[in-house]
């Protein structure tokens, strides 16, 4: 009889229906949260892909700029002008 005490007690005061409703609410909130995460992951992927592309572009511009600068420096060093 001791194992049924909490259930009977909650049924008497009407809390069993409230607890069941809260469990269902928690399950639906978890399902909504899981559905929202799929879009969030795709958004994060798109942002990271854009940032990586932008950083590769910036590195390419730096490489071009420093190669041009080093070419001009070599031209000045190797010039026949005293």
mmCIF file of the N, C-alpha and C atoms, coordinates in Angstrom:
data_MODEL
# 
_entry.id   MODEL 
# 
loop_
_atom_site.group_PDB 
_atom_site.id 
_atom_site.type_symbol 
_atom_site.label_atom_id 
_atom_site.label_alt_id 
_atom_site.label_comp_id 
_atom_site.label_asym_id 
_atom_site.label_entity_id 
_atom_site.label_seq_id 
_atom_site.pdbx_PDB_ins_code 
_atom_site.Cartn_x 
_atom_site.Cartn_y 
_atom_site.Cartn_z 
_atom_site.occupancy 
_atom_site.B_iso_or_equiv 
_atom_site.pdbx_formal_charge 
_atom_site.auth_seq_id 
_atom_site.auth_comp_id 
_atom_site.auth_asym_id 
_atom_site.auth_atom_id 
_atom_site.pdbx_PDB_model_num 
ATOM 1   N N  . UNK A 1 1  ? 0.810  -1.187 0.000   1.00 0.00 ? 1  UNK A N  1 
ATOM 2   C CA . UNK A 1 1  ? 0.000  0.000  0.000   1.00 0.00 ? 1  UNK A CA 1 
ATOM 3   C C  . UNK A 1 1  ? 0.860  1.261  0.000   1.00 0.00 ? 1  UNK A C  1 
ATOM 4   N N  . UNK A 1 2  ? 2.086  1.146  0.471   1.00 0.00 ? 2  UNK A N  1 
ATOM 5   C CA . UNK A 1 2  ? 2.952  2.312  0.556   1.00 0.00 ? 2  UNK A CA 1 
ATOM 6   C C  . UNK A 1 2  ? 3.356  2.815  -0.829  1.00 0.00 ? 2  UNK A C  1 
ATOM 7   N N  . UNK A 1 3  ? 3.450  1.908  -1.819  1.00 0.00 ? 3  UNK A N  1 
ATOM 8   C CA . UNK A 1 3  ? 3.874  2.345  -3.147  1.00 0.00 ? 3  UNK A CA 1 
ATOM 9   C C  . UNK A 1 3  ? 2.781  3.147  -3.860  1.00 0.00 ? 3  UNK A C  1 
ATOM 10  N N  . UNK A 1 4  ? 1.514  2.958  -3.512  1.00 0.00 ? 4  UNK A N  1 
ATOM 11  C CA . UNK A 1 4  ? 0.434  3.688  -4.141  1.00 0.00 ? 4  UNK A CA 1 
ATOM 12  C C  . UNK A 1 4  ? 0.123  5.004  -3.444  1.00 0.00 ? 4  UNK A C  1 
ATOM 13  N N  . UNK A 1 5  ? 0.750  5.240  -2.320  1.00 0.00 ? 5  UNK A N  1 
ATOM 14  C CA . UNK A 1 5  ? 0.414  6.430  -1.544  1.00 0.00 ? 5  UNK A CA 1 
ATOM 15  C C  . UNK A 1 5  ? 0.616  7.739  -2.314  1.00 0.00 ? 5  UNK A C  1 
ATOM 16  N N  . UNK A 1 6  ? 1.763  7.945  -2.955  1.00 0.00 ? 6  UNK A N  1 
ATOM 17  C CA . UNK A 1 6  ? 1.919  9.229  -3.646  1.00 0.00 ? 6  UNK A CA 1 
ATOM 18  C C  . UNK A 1 6  ? 0.904  9.414  -4.768  1.00 0.00 ? 6  UNK A C  1 
ATOM 19  N N  . UNK A 1 7  ? 0.642  8.351  -5.544  1.00 0.00 ? 7  UNK A N  1 
ATOM 20  C CA . UNK A 1 7  ? -0.304 8.471  -6.646  1.00 0.00 ? 7  UNK A CA 1 
ATOM 21  C C  . UNK A 1 7  ? -1.700 8.786  -6.120  1.00 0.00 ? 7  UNK A C  1 
ATOM 22  N N  . UNK A 1 8  ? -2.129 8.057  -5.106  1.00 0.00 ? 8  UNK A N  1 
ATOM 23  C CA . UNK A 1 8  ? -3.453 8.304  -4.540  1.00 0.00 ? 8  UNK A CA 1 
ATOM 24  C C  . UNK A 1 8  ? -3.531 9.694  -3.924  1.00 0.00 ? 8  UNK A C  1 
ATOM 25  N N  . UNK A 1 9  ? -2.475 10.115 -3.295  1.00 0.00 ? 9  UNK A N  1 
ATOM 26  C CA . UNK A 1 9  ? -2.456 11.425 -2.675  1.00 0.00 ? 9  UNK A CA 1 
ATOM 27  C C  . UNK A 1 9  ? -2.607 12.525 -3.722  1.00 0.00 ? 9  UNK A C  1 
ATOM 28  N N  . UNK A 1 10 ? -1.872 12.380 -4.860  1.00 0.00 ? 10 UNK A N  1 
ATOM 29  C CA . UNK A 1 10 ? -1.971 13.376 -5.920  1.00 0.00 ? 10 UNK A CA 1 
ATOM 30  C C  . UNK A 1 10 ? -3.338 13.350 -6.592  1.00 0.00 ? 10 UNK A C  1 
ATOM 31  N N  . UNK A 1 11 ? -3.918 12.161 -6.713  1.00 0.00 ? 11 UNK A N  1 
ATOM 32  C CA . UNK A 1 11 ? -5.257 12.064 -7.307  1.00 0.00 ? 11 UNK A CA 1 
ATOM 33  C C  . UNK A 1 11 ? -6.286 12.748 -6.422  1.00 0.00 ? 11 UNK A C  1 
ATOM 34  N N  . UNK A 1 12 ? -6.114 12.618 -5.117  1.00 0.00 ? 12 UNK A N  1 
ATOM 35  C CA . UNK A 1 12 ? -7.081 13.218 -4.199  1.00 0.00 ? 12 UNK A CA 1 
ATOM 36  C C  . UNK A 1 12 ? -7.045 14.732 -4.312  1.00 0.00 ? 12 UNK A C  1 
ATOM 37  N N  . UNK A 1 13 ? -5.855 15.310 -4.381  1.00 0.00 ? 13 UNK A N  1 
ATOM 38  C CA . UNK A 1 13 ? -5.797 16.768 -4.395  1.00 0.00 ? 13 UNK A CA 1 
ATOM 39  C C  . UNK A 1 13 ? -5.785 17.334 -5.819  1.00 0.00 ? 13 UNK A C  1 
ATOM 40  N N  . UNK A 1 14 ? -5.846 16.466 -6.856  1.00 0.00 ? 14 UNK A N  1 
ATOM 41  C CA . UNK A 1 14 ? -5.975 16.919 -8.234  1.00 0.00 ? 14 UNK A CA 1 
ATOM 42  C C  . UNK A 1 14 ? -4.681 17.337 -8.899  1.00 0.00 ? 14 UNK A C  1 
ATOM 43  N N  . UNK A 1 15 ? -3.561 16.992 -8.298  1.00 0.00 ? 15 UNK A N  1 
ATOM 44  C CA . UNK A 1 15 ? -2.282 17.392 -8.893  1.00 0.00 ? 15 UNK A CA 1 
ATOM 45  C C  . UNK A 1 15 ? -1.817 16.449 -9.993  1.00 0.00 ? 15 UNK A C  1 
ATOM 46  N N  . UNK A 1 16 ? -2.383 15.267 -10.073 1.00 0.00 ? 16 UNK A N  1 
ATOM 47  C CA . UNK A 1 16 ? -1.948 14.314 -11.097 1.00 0.00 ? 16 UNK A CA 1 
ATOM 48  C C  . UNK A 1 16 ? -2.203 14.871 -12.492 1.00 0.00 ? 16 UNK A C  1 
ATOM 49  N N  . UNK A 1 17 ? -3.350 15.499 -12.696 1.00 0.00 ? 17 UNK A N  1 
ATOM 50  C CA . UNK A 1 17 ? -3.642 16.077 -14.009 1.00 0.00 ? 17 UNK A CA 1 
ATOM 51  C C  . UNK A 1 17 ? -2.724 17.252 -14.308 1.00 0.00 ? 17 UNK A C  1 
ATOM 52  N N  . UNK A 1 18 ? -2.386 18.009 -13.303 1.00 0.00 ? 18 UNK A N  1 
ATOM 53  C CA . UNK A 1 18 ? -1.480 19.146 -13.502 1.00 0.00 ? 18 UNK A CA 1 
ATOM 54  C C  . UNK A 1 18 ? -0.087 18.657 -13.867 1.00 0.00 ? 18 UNK A C  1 
ATOM 55  N N  . UNK A 1 19 ? 0.392  17.602 -13.167 1.00 0.00 ? 19 UNK A N  1 
ATOM 56  C CA . UNK A 1 19 ? 1.701  17.049 -13.484 1.00 0.00 ? 19 UNK A CA 1 
ATOM 57  C C  . UNK A 1 19 ? 1.727  16.455 -14.883 1.00 0.00 ? 19 UNK A C  1 
ATOM 58  N N  . UNK A 1 20 ? 0.639  15.794 -15.299 1.00 0.00 ? 20 UNK A N  1 
ATOM 59  C CA . UNK A 1 20 ? 0.567  15.228 -16.650 1.00 0.00 ? 20 UNK A CA 1 
ATOM 60  C C  . UNK A 1 20 ? 0.597  16.348 -17.692 1.00 0.00 ? 20 UNK A C  1 
ATOM 61  N N  . UNK A 1 21 ? -0.116 17.424 -17.438 1.00 0.00 ? 21 UNK A N  1 
ATOM 62  C CA . UNK A 1 21 ? -0.115 18.551 -18.368 1.00 0.00 ? 21 UNK A CA 1 
ATOM 63  C C  . UNK A 1 21 ? 1.270  19.182 -18.452 1.00 0.00 ? 21 UNK A C  1 
ATOM 64  N N  . UNK A 1 22 ? 1.958  19.287 -17.332 1.00 0.00 ? 22 UNK A N  1 
ATOM 65  C CA . UNK A 1 22 ? 3.312  19.848 -17.345 1.00 0.00 ? 22 UNK A CA 1 
ATOM 66  C C  . UNK A 1 22 ? 4.279  18.945 -18.103 1.00 0.00 ? 22 UNK A C  1 
ATOM 67  N N  . UNK A 1 23 ? 4.127  17.624 -17.961 1.00 0.00 ? 23 UNK A N  1 
ATOM 68  C CA . UNK A 1 23 ? 4.977  16.696 -18.714 1.00 0.00 ? 23 UNK A CA 1 
ATOM 69  C C  . UNK A 1 23 ? 4.744  16.852 -20.211 1.00 0.00 ? 23 UNK A C  1 
ATOM 70  N N  . UNK A 1 24 ? 3.484  16.958 -20.621 1.00 0.00 ? 24 UNK A N  1 
ATOM 71  C CA . UNK A 1 24 ? 3.180  17.136 -22.040 1.00 0.00 ? 24 UNK A CA 1 
ATOM 72  C C  . UNK A 1 24 ? 3.704  18.472 -22.562 1.00 0.00 ? 24 UNK A C  1 
ATOM 73  N N  . UNK A 1 25 ? 3.616  19.502 -21.759 1.00 0.00 ? 25 UNK A N  1 
ATOM 74  C CA . UNK A 1 25 ? 4.125  20.808 -22.149 1.00 0.00 ? 25 UNK A CA 1 
ATOM 75  C C  . UNK A 1 25 ? 5.638  20.768 -22.326 1.00 0.00 ? 25 UNK A C  1 
ATOM 76  N N  . UNK A 1 26 ? 6.314  20.073 -21.410 1.00 0.00 ? 26 UNK A N  1 
ATOM 77  C CA . UNK A 1 26 ? 7.770  19.955 -21.505 1.00 0.00 ? 26 UNK A CA 1 
ATOM 78  C C  . UNK A 1 26 ? 8.162  19.170 -22.759 1.00 0.00 ? 26 UNK A C  1 
ATOM 79  N N  . UNK A 1 27 ? 7.404  18.126 -23.082 1.00 0.00 ? 27 UNK A N  1 
ATOM 80  C CA . UNK A 1 27 ? 7.711  17.349 -24.283 1.00 0.00 ? 27 UNK A CA 1 
ATOM 81  C C  . UNK A 1 27 ? 7.505  18.185 -25.543 1.00 0.00 ? 27 UNK A C  1 
ATOM 82  N N  . UNK A 1 28 ? 6.428  18.953 -25.597 1.00 0.00 ? 28 UNK A N  1 
ATOM 83  C CA . UNK A 1 28 ? 6.189  19.766 -26.787 1.00 0.00 ? 28 UNK A CA 1 
ATOM 84  C C  . UNK A 1 28 ? 7.211  20.895 -26.896 1.00 0.00 ? 28 UNK A C  1 
ATOM 85  N N  . UNK A 1 29 ? 7.636  21.438 -25.759 1.00 0.00 ? 29 UNK A N  1 
ATOM 86  C CA . UNK A 1 29 ? 8.666  22.481 -25.795 1.00 0.00 ? 29 UNK A CA 1 
ATOM 87  C C  . UNK A 1 29 ? 9.987  21.910 -26.289 1.00 0.00 ? 29 UNK A C  1 
ATOM 88  N N  . UNK A 1 30 ? 10.309 20.682 -25.865 1.00 0.00 ? 30 UNK A N  1 
ATOM 89  C CA . UNK A 1 30 ? 11.539 20.043 -26.326 1.00 0.00 ? 30 UNK A CA 1 
ATOM 90  C C  . UNK A 1 30 ? 11.465 19.760 -27.819 1.00 0.00 ? 30 UNK A C  1 
ATOM 91  N N  . UNK A 1 31 ? 10.299 19.355 -28.310 1.00 0.00 ? 31 UNK A N  1 
ATOM 92  C CA . UNK A 1 31 ? 10.150 19.097 -29.744 1.00 0.00 ? 31 UNK A CA 1 
ATOM 93  C C  . UNK A 1 31 ? 10.293 20.389 -30.538 1.00 0.00 ? 31 UNK A C  1 
ATOM 94  N N  . UNK A 1 32 ? 9.702  21.476 -30.064 1.00 0.00 ? 32 UNK A N  1 
ATOM 95  C CA . UNK A 1 32 ? 9.838  22.762 -30.742 1.00 0.00 ? 32 UNK A CA 1 
ATOM 96  C C  . UNK A 1 32 ? 11.279 23.233 -30.723 1.00 0.00 ? 32 UNK A C  1 
ATOM 97  N N  . UNK A 1 33 ? 11.957 23.011 -29.616 1.00 0.00 ? 33 UNK A N  1 
ATOM 98  C CA . UNK A 1 33 ? 13.351 23.420 -29.503 1.00 0.00 ? 33 UNK A CA 1 
ATOM 99  C C  . UNK A 1 33 ? 14.215 22.623 -30.476 1.00 0.00 ? 33 UNK A C  1 
ATOM 100 N N  . UNK A 1 34 ? 13.949 21.328 -30.598 1.00 0.00 ? 34 UNK A N  1 
ATOM 101 C CA . UNK A 1 34 ? 14.728 20.492 -31.512 1.00 0.00 ? 34 UNK A CA 1 
ATOM 102 C C  . UNK A 1 34 ? 14.489 20.908 -32.959 1.00 0.00 ? 34 UNK A C  1 
ATOM 103 N N  . UNK A 1 35 ? 13.269 21.292 -33.300 1.00 0.00 ? 35 UNK A N  1 
ATOM 104 C CA . UNK A 1 35 ? 12.999 21.734 -34.657 1.00 0.00 ? 35 UNK A CA 1 
ATOM 105 C C  . UNK A 1 35 ? 13.701 23.050 -34.949 1.00 0.00 ? 35 UNK A C  1 
ATOM 106 N N  . UNK A 1 36 ? 13.778 23.942 -33.998 1.00 0.00 ? 36 UNK A N  1 
ATOM 107 C CA . UNK A 1 36 ? 14.435 25.224 -34.212 1.00 0.00 ? 36 UNK A CA 1 
ATOM 108 C C  . UNK A 1 36 ? 15.936 25.094 -34.347 1.00 0.00 ? 36 UNK A C  1 
ATOM 109 N N  . UNK A 1 37 ? 16.508 24.046 -33.779 1.00 0.00 ? 37 UNK A N  1 
ATOM 110 C CA . UNK A 1 37 ? 17.956 23.860 -33.837 1.00 0.00 ? 37 UNK A CA 1 
ATOM 111 C C  . UNK A 1 37 ? 18.422 23.528 -35.250 1.00 0.00 ? 37 UNK A C  1 
ATOM 112 N N  . UNK A 1 38 ? 17.583 22.881 -36.049 1.00 0.00 ? 38 UNK A N  1 
ATOM 113 C CA . UNK A 1 38 ? 17.992 22.534 -37.409 1.00 0.00 ? 38 UNK A CA 1 
ATOM 114 C C  . UNK A 1 38 ? 18.263 23.787 -38.224 1.00 0.00 ? 38 UNK A C  1 
ATOM 115 N N  . UNK A 1 39 ? 17.414 24.759 -38.134 1.00 0.00 ? 39 UNK A N  1 
ATOM 116 C CA . UNK A 1 39 ? 17.633 26.006 -38.847 1.00 0.00 ? 39 UNK A CA 1 
ATOM 117 C C  . UNK A 1 39 ? 18.822 26.765 -38.306 1.00 0.00 ? 39 UNK A C  1 
ATOM 118 N N  . UNK A 1 40 ? 19.040 26.671 -37.003 1.00 0.00 ? 40 UNK A N  1 
ATOM 119 C CA . UNK A 1 40 ? 20.172 27.358 -36.396 1.00 0.00 ? 40 UNK A CA 1 
ATOM 120 C C  . UNK A 1 40 ? 21.478 26.755 -36.888 1.00 0.00 ? 40 UNK A C  1 
ATOM 121 N N  . UNK A 1 41 ? 21.536 25.450 -37.021 1.00 0.00 ? 41 UNK A N  1 
ATOM 122 C CA . UNK A 1 41 ? 22.766 24.804 -37.498 1.00 0.00 ? 41 UNK A CA 1 
ATOM 123 C C  . UNK A 1 41 ? 23.070 25.215 -38.933 1.00 0.00 ? 41 UNK A C  1 
ATOM 124 N N  . UNK A 1 42 ? 22.042 25.293 -39.749 1.00 0.00 ? 42 UNK A N  1 
ATOM 125 C CA . UNK A 1 42 ? 22.248 25.710 -41.142 1.00 0.00 ? 42 UNK A CA 1 
ATOM 126 C C  . UNK A 1 42 ? 22.708 27.163 -41.207 1.00 0.00 ? 42 UNK A C  1 
ATOM 127 N N  . UNK A 1 43 ? 22.149 28.007 -40.364 1.00 0.00 ? 43 UNK A N  1 
ATOM 128 C CA . UNK A 1 43 ? 22.558 29.409 -40.325 1.00 0.00 ? 43 UNK A CA 1 
ATOM 129 C C  . UNK A 1 43 ? 24.009 29.532 -39.885 1.00 0.00 ? 43 UNK A C  1 
ATOM 130 N N  . UNK A 1 44 ? 24.382 28.770 -38.863 1.00 0.00 ? 44 UNK A N  1 
ATOM 131 C CA . UNK A 1 44 ? 25.776 28.803 -38.399 1.00 0.00 ? 44 UNK A CA 1 
ATOM 132 C C  . UNK A 1 44 ? 26.725 28.314 -39.487 1.00 0.00 ? 44 UNK A C  1 
ATOM 133 N N  . UNK A 1 45 ? 26.324 27.269 -40.209 1.00 0.00 ? 45 UNK A N  1 
ATOM 134 C CA . UNK A 1 45 ? 27.156 26.754 -41.292 1.00 0.00 ? 45 UNK A CA 1 
ATOM 135 C C  . UNK A 1 45 ? 27.359 27.812 -42.371 1.00 0.00 ? 45 UNK A C  1 
ATOM 136 N N  . UNK A 1 46 ? 26.292 28.504 -42.731 1.00 0.00 ? 46 UNK A N  1 
ATOM 137 C CA . UNK A 1 46 ? 26.394 29.533 -43.761 1.00 0.00 ? 46 UNK A CA 1 
ATOM 138 C C  . UNK A 1 46 ? 27.286 30.685 -43.304 1.00 0.00 ? 46 UNK A C  1 
ATOM 139 N N  . UNK A 1 47 ? 27.164 31.083 -42.044 1.00 0.00 ? 47 UNK A N  1 
ATOM 140 C CA . UNK A 1 47 ? 27.995 32.173 -41.524 1.00 0.00 ? 47 UNK A CA 1 
ATOM 141 C C  . UNK A 1 47 ? 29.463 31.772 -41.517 1.00 0.00 ? 47 UNK A C  1 
ATOM 142 N N  . UNK A 1 48 ? 29.763 30.564 -41.059 1.00 0.00 ? 48 UNK A N  1 
ATOM 143 C CA . UNK A 1 48 ? 31.158 30.103 -41.008 1.00 0.00 ? 48 UNK A CA 1 
ATOM 144 C C  . UNK A 1 48 ? 31.728 29.972 -42.420 1.00 0.00 ? 48 UNK A C  1 
ATOM 145 N N  . UNK A 1 49 ? 30.937 29.486 -43.352 1.00 0.00 ? 49 UNK A N  1 
ATOM 146 C CA . UNK A 1 49 ? 31.416 29.373 -44.736 1.00 0.00 ? 49 UNK A CA 1 
ATOM 147 C C  . UNK A 1 49 ? 31.721 30.758 -45.306 1.00 0.00 ? 49 UNK A C  1 
ATOM 148 N N  . UNK A 1 50 ? 30.867 31.739 -45.002 1.00 0.00 ? 50 UNK A N  1 
ATOM 149 C CA . UNK A 1 50 ? 31.116 33.098 -45.474 1.00 0.00 ? 50 UNK A CA 1 
ATOM 150 C C  . UNK A 1 50 ? 32.365 33.709 -44.856 1.00 0.00 ? 50 UNK A C  1 
ATOM 151 N N  . UNK A 1 51 ? 32.560 33.484 -43.570 1.00 0.00 ? 51 UNK A N  1 
ATOM 152 C CA . UNK A 1 51 ? 33.743 34.024 -42.895 1.00 0.00 ? 51 UNK A CA 1 
ATOM 153 C C  . UNK A 1 51 ? 35.013 33.372 -43.437 1.00 0.00 ? 51 UNK A C  1 
ATOM 154 N N  . UNK A 1 52 ? 34.986 32.068 -43.684 1.00 0.00 ? 52 UNK A N  1 
ATOM 155 C CA . UNK A 1 52 ? 36.166 31.398 -44.241 1.00 0.00 ? 52 UNK A CA 1 
ATOM 156 C C  . UNK A 1 52 ? 36.478 31.888 -45.646 1.00 0.00 ? 52 UNK A C  1 
ATOM 157 N N  . UNK A 1 53 ? 35.456 32.095 -46.452 1.00 0.00 ? 53 UNK A N  1 
ATOM 158 C CA . UNK A 1 53 ? 35.668 32.616 -47.800 1.00 0.00 ? 53 UNK A CA 1 
ATOM 159 C C  . UNK A 1 53 ? 36.244 34.027 -47.756 1.00 0.00 ? 53 UNK A C  1 
ATOM 160 N N  . UNK A 1 54 ? 35.701 34.852 -46.886 1.00 0.00 ? 54 UNK A N  1 
ATOM 161 C CA . UNK A 1 54 ? 36.192 36.221 -46.747 1.00 0.00 ? 54 UNK A CA 1 
ATOM 162 C C  . UNK A 1 54 ? 37.634 36.252 -46.253 1.00 0.00 ? 54 UNK A C  1 
ATOM 163 N N  . UNK A 1 55 ? 37.979 35.392 -45.302 1.00 0.00 ? 55 UNK A N  1 
ATOM 164 C CA . UNK A 1 55 ? 39.358 35.376 -44.802 1.00 0.00 ? 55 UNK A CA 1 
ATOM 165 C C  . UNK A 1 55 ? 40.319 34.864 -45.874 1.00 0.00 ? 55 UNK A C  1 
ATOM 166 N N  . UNK A 1 56 ? 39.897 33.902 -46.694 1.00 0.00 ? 56 UNK A N  1 
ATOM 167 C CA . UNK A 1 56 ? 40.754 33.439 -47.789 1.00 0.00 ? 56 UNK A CA 1 
ATOM 168 C C  . UNK A 1 56 ? 40.972 34.548 -48.815 1.00 0.00 ? 56 UNK A C  1 
ATOM 169 N N  . UNK A 1 57 ? 39.924 35.319 -49.076 1.00 0.00 ? 57 UNK A N  1 
ATOM 170 C CA . UNK A 1 57 ? 40.050 36.444 -49.999 1.00 0.00 ? 57 UNK A CA 1 
ATOM 171 C C  . UNK A 1 57 ? 41.009 37.501 -49.452 1.00 0.00 ? 57 UNK A C  1 
ATOM 172 N N  . UNK A 1 58 ? 40.923 37.794 -48.181 1.00 0.00 ? 58 UNK A N  1 
ATOM 173 C CA . UNK A 1 58 ? 41.825 38.782 -47.562 1.00 0.00 ? 58 UNK A CA 1 
ATOM 174 C C  . UNK A 1 58 ? 43.265 38.297 -47.613 1.00 0.00 ? 58 UNK A C  1 
ATOM 175 N N  . UNK A 1 59 ? 43.481 37.000 -47.333 1.00 0.00 ? 59 UNK A N  1 
ATOM 176 C CA . UNK A 1 59 ? 44.838 36.459 -47.414 1.00 0.00 ? 59 UNK A CA 1 
ATOM 177 C C  . UNK A 1 59 ? 45.378 36.515 -48.842 1.00 0.00 ? 59 UNK A C  1 
ATOM 178 N N  . UNK A 1 60 ? 44.533 36.296 -49.836 1.00 0.00 ? 60 UNK A N  1 
ATOM 179 C CA . UNK A 1 60 ? 44.969 36.387 -51.226 1.00 0.00 ? 60 UNK A CA 1 
ATOM 180 C C  . UNK A 1 60 ? 45.373 37.823 -51.583 1.00 0.00 ? 60 UNK A C  1 
ATOM 181 N N  . UNK A 1 61 ? 44.627 38.798 -51.082 1.00 0.00 ? 61 UNK A N  1 
ATOM 182 C CA . UNK A 1 61 ? 44.975 40.208 -51.325 1.00 0.00 ? 61 UNK A CA 1 
ATOM 183 C C  . UNK A 1 61 ? 46.303 40.552 -50.659 1.00 0.00 ? 61 UNK A C  1 
ATOM 184 N N  . UNK A 1 62 ? 46.521 40.078 -49.435 1.00 0.00 ? 62 UNK A N  1 
ATOM 185 C CA . UNK A 1 62 ? 47.805 40.321 -48.759 1.00 0.00 ? 62 UNK A CA 1 
ATOM 186 C C  . UNK A 1 62 ? 48.952 39.673 -49.528 1.00 0.00 ? 62 UNK A C  1 
ATOM 187 N N  . UNK A 1 63 ? 48.759 38.458 -50.010 1.00 0.00 ? 63 UNK A N  1 
ATOM 188 C CA . UNK A 1 63 ? 49.805 37.773 -50.769 1.00 0.00 ? 63 UNK A CA 1 
ATOM 189 C C  . UNK A 1 63 ? 50.155 38.554 -52.027 1.00 0.00 ? 63 UNK A C  1 
ATOM 190 N N  . UNK A 1 64 ? 49.145 39.009 -52.756 1.00 0.00 ? 64 UNK A N  1 
ATOM 191 C CA . UNK A 1 64 ? 49.384 39.796 -53.966 1.00 0.00 ? 64 UNK A CA 1 
ATOM 192 C C  . UNK A 1 64 ? 50.130 41.091 -53.640 1.00 0.00 ? 64 UNK A C  1 
ATOM 193 N N  . UNK A 1 65 ? 49.698 41.772 -52.567 1.00 0.00 ? 65 UNK A N  1 
ATOM 194 C CA . UNK A 1 65 ? 50.314 43.044 -52.197 1.00 0.00 ? 65 UNK A CA 1 
ATOM 195 C C  . UNK A 1 65 ? 51.774 42.859 -51.798 1.00 0.00 ? 65 UNK A C  1 
ATOM 196 N N  . UNK A 1 66 ? 52.082 41.864 -50.995 1.00 0.00 ? 66 UNK A N  1 
ATOM 197 C CA . UNK A 1 66 ? 53.461 41.670 -50.549 1.00 0.00 ? 66 UNK A CA 1 
ATOM 198 C C  . UNK A 1 66 ? 54.359 41.169 -51.673 1.00 0.00 ? 66 UNK A C  1 
ATOM 199 N N  . UNK A 1 67 ? 53.811 40.415 -52.616 1.00 0.00 ? 67 UNK A N  1 
ATOM 200 C CA . UNK A 1 67 ? 54.617 40.001 -53.763 1.00 0.00 ? 67 UNK A CA 1 
ATOM 201 C C  . UNK A 1 67 ? 54.952 41.207 -54.640 1.00 0.00 ? 67 UNK A C  1 
ATOM 202 N N  . UNK A 1 68 ? 54.005 42.090 -54.828 1.00 0.00 ? 68 UNK A N  1 
ATOM 203 C CA . UNK A 1 68 ? 54.273 43.309 -55.600 1.00 0.00 ? 68 UNK A CA 1 
ATOM 204 C C  . UNK A 1 68 ? 55.334 44.155 -54.909 1.00 0.00 ? 68 UNK A C  1 
ATOM 205 N N  . UNK A 1 69 ? 55.213 44.279 -53.601 1.00 0.00 ? 69 UNK A N  1 
ATOM 206 C CA . UNK A 1 69 ? 56.178 45.079 -52.842 1.00 0.00 ? 69 UNK A CA 1 
ATOM 207 C C  . UNK A 1 69 ? 57.574 44.463 -52.912 1.00 0.00 ? 69 UNK A C  1 
ATOM 208 N N  . UNK A 1 70 ? 57.650 43.142 -52.775 1.00 0.00 ? 70 UNK A N  1 
ATOM 209 C CA . UNK A 1 70 ? 58.968 42.506 -52.830 1.00 0.00 ? 70 UNK A CA 1 
ATOM 210 C C  . UNK A 1 70 ? 59.556 42.613 -54.234 1.00 0.00 ? 70 UNK A C  1 
ATOM 211 N N  . UNK A 1 71 ? 58.723 42.577 -55.260 1.00 0.00 ? 71 UNK A N  1 
ATOM 212 C CA . UNK A 1 71 ? 59.230 42.757 -56.630 1.00 0.00 ? 71 UNK A CA 1 
ATOM 213 C C  . UNK A 1 71 ? 59.805 44.143 -56.827 1.00 0.00 ? 71 UNK A C  1 
ATOM 214 N N  . UNK A 1 72 ? 59.164 45.160 -56.301 1.00 0.00 ? 72 UNK A N  1 
ATOM 215 C CA . UNK A 1 72 ? 59.685 46.527 -56.409 1.00 0.00 ? 72 UNK A CA 1 
ATOM 216 C C  . UNK A 1 72 ? 60.984 46.677 -55.626 1.00 0.00 ? 72 UNK A C  1 
ATOM 217 N N  . UNK A 1 73 ? 61.054 46.042 -54.474 1.00 0.00 ? 73 UNK A N  1 
ATOM 218 C CA . UNK A 1 73 ? 62.285 46.108 -53.668 1.00 0.00 ? 73 UNK A CA 1 
ATOM 219 C C  . UNK A 1 73 ? 63.442 45.456 -54.414 1.00 0.00 ? 73 UNK A C  1 
ATOM 220 N N  . UNK A 1 74 ? 63.202 44.308 -55.030 1.00 0.00 ? 74 UNK A N  1 
ATOM 221 C CA . UNK A 1 74 ? 64.259 43.653 -55.809 1.00 0.00 ? 74 UNK A CA 1 
ATOM 222 C C  . UNK A 1 74 ? 64.681 44.506 -57.001 1.00 0.00 ? 74 UNK A C  1 
ATOM 223 N N  . UNK A 1 75 ? 63.748 45.173 -57.614 1.00 0.00 ? 75 UNK A N  1 
ATOM 224 C CA . UNK A 1 75 ? 64.101 46.064 -58.735 1.00 0.00 ? 75 UNK A CA 1 
ATOM 225 C C  . UNK A 1 75 ? 64.992 47.202 -58.255 1.00 0.00 ? 75 UNK A C  1 
ATOM 226 N N  . UNK A 1 76 ? 64.705 47.765 -57.082 1.00 0.00 ? 76 UNK A N  1 
ATOM 227 C CA . UNK A 1 76 ? 65.545 48.829 -56.563 1.00 0.00 ? 76 UNK A CA 1 
ATOM 228 C C  . UNK A 1 76 ? 66.927 48.336 -56.168 1.00 0.00 ? 76 UNK A C  1 
ATOM 229 N N  . UNK A 1 77 ? 67.004 47.170 -55.581 1.00 0.00 ? 77 UNK A N  1 
ATOM 230 C CA . UNK A 1 77 ? 68.294 46.631 -55.139 1.00 0.00 ? 77 UNK A CA 1 
ATOM 231 C C  . UNK A 1 77 ? 69.182 46.273 -56.320 1.00 0.00 ? 77 UNK A C  1 
ATOM 232 N N  . UNK A 1 78 ? 68.582 45.717 -57.347 1.00 0.00 ? 78 UNK A N  1 
ATOM 233 C CA . UNK A 1 78 ? 69.377 45.274 -58.500 1.00 0.00 ? 78 UNK A CA 1 
ATOM 234 C C  . UNK A 1 78 ? 69.567 46.354 -59.567 1.00 0.00 ? 78 UNK A C  1 
ATOM 235 N N  . UNK A 1 79 ? 69.126 47.548 -59.309 1.00 0.00 ? 79 UNK A N  1 
ATOM 236 C CA . UNK A 1 79 ? 69.283 48.604 -60.326 1.00 0.00 ? 79 UNK A CA 1 
ATOM 237 C C  . UNK A 1 79 ? 70.744 49.002 -60.461 1.00 0.00 ? 79 UNK A C  1 
ATOM 238 N N  . UNK A 1 80 ? 71.132 49.452 -61.620 1.00 0.00 ? 80 UNK A N  1 
ATOM 239 C CA . UNK A 1 80 ? 72.506 49.842 -61.899 1.00 0.00 ? 80 UNK A CA 1 
ATOM 240 C C  . UNK A 1 80 ? 72.753 51.290 -61.497 1.00 0.00 ? 80 UNK A C  1 
ATOM 241 N N  . UNK A 1 81 ? 71.801 51.937 -60.997 1.00 0.00 ? 81 UNK A N  1 
ATOM 242 C CA . UNK A 1 81 ? 71.925 53.320 -60.614 1.00 0.00 ? 81 UNK A CA 1 
ATOM 243 C C  . UNK A 1 81 ? 72.724 53.399 -59.311 1.00 0.00 ? 81 UNK A C  1 
ATOM 244 N N  . UNK A 1 82 ? 73.740 54.280 -59.244 1.00 0.00 ? 82 UNK A N  1 
ATOM 245 C CA . UNK A 1 82 ? 74.568 54.321 -58.024 1.00 0.00 ? 82 UNK A CA 1 
ATOM 246 C C  . UNK A 1 82 ? 73.887 54.911 -56.857 1.00 0.00 ? 82 UNK A C  1 
# 
